[in-house]
Amino acid sequence: MLLVLKLELLMTSTSNPGRAELQNAVRTWIDDCIWRREVRRADTGGLDFFERDEIQQMGRQEAAELDGLFRLASDMFAPEQQAEIERILNQQISLTDPDARSMATSGRGSGVVGYNVQVAVDTEHHLIVTYEVINVGNDRGQLARMSKQAKEVLEVDKLEAVADRGYFDGEILACEEAGVAVTLPKPMTSGAKAEGRFGKQDFAYLPDEDAYRCPSGQLLPYHYTNVEHGMTLRRYWSTAACQGCAIKSQCTPSKERRITRWEHEHVVEEVQRRLDSNPDAMRTRRETVEHPFGTIKARMGATHFLMKSLPNVAAEMALHVLAYNLTGVMNIVGKPSPIAAIRAT
């Protein structure tokens, strides 16, 4: 189709198609398809996805454009074309591996095109309990799924999970509801602390009063609730207390300091209490989960994954996990027992 031809032209003209070029290619292709459908419908006399009163309400031109998009989505896009469009909308195309994506690394301004491997490792024997290969460039949204998978593999009702700050998001609530007690540090997303002002952690929540106590000892009462990104948030502030505060310059440059509280903030606070009571938790995490990655990468060599496409890379990772765990089991119980078990099966 035209989209594939345009992409091929872009790929031959440059090894790294620019974001604007790709977006223009998709827009041009969709506009062309809508125009062709409009010509055909002019002959047949009608739109396929709207009733007459709906067309009159929104206007024929807008209805025709939407009708064309609906038809494109329903009967013109083959699965492979939908995947191609999704890759374009994600603004990433790899000329070597169509499923690979840009992954952030620890170095500023650096990155690598590849895959994100998630693993859950037990702290007692350092064996990989479960794993998953994804092509998302960050760890957010993975905590609950990996924790639940580990619970199923271990066949336990309760589980303690330790993760780094990259996993911190709203899925902490899903973990708590699934019986997983999570310990992880909260990322510092506010610029107040970096600029030398008080952060949210310097404000104490008083559940009996449903208010916050600020560093100067004043109460910030509840004002209203709203919903952002599917999260119900409660807002607290006191204009009068801030206007007469002697340390306001250390708190906010605005008229008053406002504090936002998620409706399930108590879950986040419990996570922080667990971290405070176990300050060595993050060291334990590093010693546990980083060892498998280091060992497997050393065995892989400089090229790391040899396969291409997500299913093939996942299969390759499965072999690496199997080899790592077999080595670990033999180190724990000795070589004769695993070999005898394998022969018995």
Sequence and secondary structure as in RCSB ss.txt:
>XXXX:A:sequence
MLLVLKLELLMTSTSNPGRAELQNAVRTWIDDCIWRREVRRADTGGLDFFERDEIQQMGRQEAAELDGLFRLASD
MFAPEQQAEIERILNQQISLTDPDARSMATSGRGSGVVGYNVQVAVDTEHHLIVTYEVINVGNDRGQLARMSKQA
KEVLEVDKLEAVADRGYFDGEILACEEAGVAVTLPKPMTSGAKAEGRFGKQDFAYLPDEDAYRCPSGQLLPYHYT
NVEHGMTLRRYWSTAACQGCAIKSQCTPSKERRITRWEHEHVVEEVQRRLDSNPDAMRTRRETVEHPFGTIKARM
GATHFLMKSLPNVAAEMALHVLAYNLTGVMNIVGKPSPIAAIRAT
>XXXX:A:secstr
 HHHHHHHHHHHH SS  HHHHHHHHHHHHHHHHHHHHHHHHHHTS SS  HHHHHHH HHHHHHHHHHHHIIII
I  HHHHHHHHHHHTT   SS TT EEEE SSTT EEEE EEEEEE TTT  EEEEEEE  SS TT HHHHHHHH
HHHHT S EEEE  GGG STHHHHHHHTTEEEE       HHHHTTS  GGGSEEETTTTEEE TTS EEEEEEE
EEETTEEEEEE  HHHHHT TTGGGT SSSS  EEEETTHHHHHHHHHHHHH TTHHHHHHHHHHHHHHHHHHHH
 TT     SHHHHHHHHHHHHHHHHHHHHHHHH SHHHHHHHHH 
